[in-house]
């Protein structure tokens, strides 16, 4: 089995921009890079939807995804703090009697 090729953000953008400028076709690029047609097609689709932020890079998230991750983390932290406060309030109410 062959090693999977990795292409950086700039390279993908150059390929997509060549296709969108009609300098080449998806099929031609796929043959040239020895990459499956659907992979190149997906790069083009992604770029059309997300523009310059389409290929954030290894381990990075698109801005919307990063914001969602931060909000989920914040929500989880607040839920945990709320549970702690509930337990503390119950403890103090119990000790007041």
N, C-alpha and C positions, 0 to 999 in steps of 0.2 A: 504494500500500500504506500502511495506517495505521501510526501510531507505536504501539509496544507499550506498554501501560500498566503502571506499576509500583506495587505497593501495599506499604506498609511492614508490619512485623510486627504492630504494634498494630491496624492496620486489618483485616488478615486474621483476627486473633484475634477482633475484635469481630464480624465477619461470621460466623465459625464458631460463636461462642457464641450468636449470635441463632438460627442454624439448630438447634443442639443444644438450645436452650431452647424450640424449636418456635414461635418468634415469626414465623418465615418459612420458606420452603423453598429448596432449592438452585436450583430453576427460577426462582423469583421474584427471588432475588438475582442470578442470572445475567442476567436481563432488565434489572433495575435498573442493574447496573454495566456492561451491554453486554460481558460476559465469557462465554466459552464455558462451558456447563454442566459439562463435565468438569474445567475448571480449578477451579471452586468445589468440586466433588465431591472433587478431589484435596486441596484445602486441608483439607476435613473429615476425610478419611482420614488425612492427615499429622498433624493435631491429635489425632485419636483414638489414634494410635500413639505420638506423641512428647510430647503434652501441651504445656505452656507453652514448651518448647524447640523447638517444631515449626518455627518460622520464624526462624532465627538472624539473618537480615539479609544484605545484600549483602556478599559477600566473607568472611563469617563461617561457621564450621563448627559443627555440633552438637558437644556436649562429647565424645561417643564418637569422632566423626570427627577432631576436633582431637587427641585423645589418640593415635589410631592414626597420624596424620601425624607427631606427635612421636616415637613409638616407631619408625616407619620411618626417620626421620632419624637417630635415635640408633643404630639397627642399621647403617645405611650408614656412619656415622662409625666405629663399632667395627670393621666389616669393613675399612675403609681403614687404620685404625691397626694392625690385625692383619697386613695385607699389608706395611706398613712394617716392623713388627717382624720378620717372617719374612725380609725382604730384609736387614735389619741383622744378624740372627743368621747368615745364610748368609755375609755379608761377613766377619764376625768369625771364623767357623769356617774360612773359606778363608785368612785371614791368619794363623791360628795354626799352620798347617802349615809 
